[in-house]
Amino acid sequence: MKQLVLFLPLLFGLWQCQSTKTTVRPKQFSYTQRIVNDGKVFRTSLEVLPGKAVEWKKDGTGKWYPHIIDGKGTVVKIQKDMNLEKPLPDSGVSYMLYFELPEKIVPHTYTDAELKKIKAYTGFMAFHPESGYRPATKGSIRVKVNEKKQRVVLDIQLTGKDTNMLNGTYLIGFETGN
């Protein structure tokens, strides 16, 4: 399932013209949208954290978890929650993707082994023995920069366990500078 998630409220007020030589600095924001698709209710959220880095650590049971720290890059977190229509104890399911874009964001497609460079991890959270985070190792995260519209387009196409819910196109706004 591929869907286009537009974050229009963010794009308003991002108009800032400077020189033709620009550096892309994403704006920090968090946005959540409720979506109904094929009778299922989802909540999609996108969080962008510039000036941060993600470290992956293991807990006492050997499961991975993200630790957000100060850094030079930009951490992106995408989360999709399901089963929101009939909230029963332990009935919720969440799919997550964390990755860290470099300090200087340029158009690039990170595929398979390159996903490790941006610390891409997917997560499946549910009352289930296989819940937890795992490194993303197959698929791609394509980064496109559109300076004219002042946005970064993320095209995510991952394959593997618990990743299809995260696939799609996401837009994030940015500021420009010299």
Buried (B, 14 or more C-beta within 10 A) or exposed (E): EEEEBEBEEBBEEBEEEEEEEBEBBBBEBEBEBEEEEEEEBBBBBBBBBBBBBBEEEEEEEEEBEBEBEEBEBBBBBBBBBBBBEEEEEEEBBBBBBBBBBEBEBEEBEBEEEEBEEBBBBBBBBBEEEEBBBBEBBBBBBBBBBEEEEBBBBBBBBBEEEBBBBBBBBBBBBBBBEE
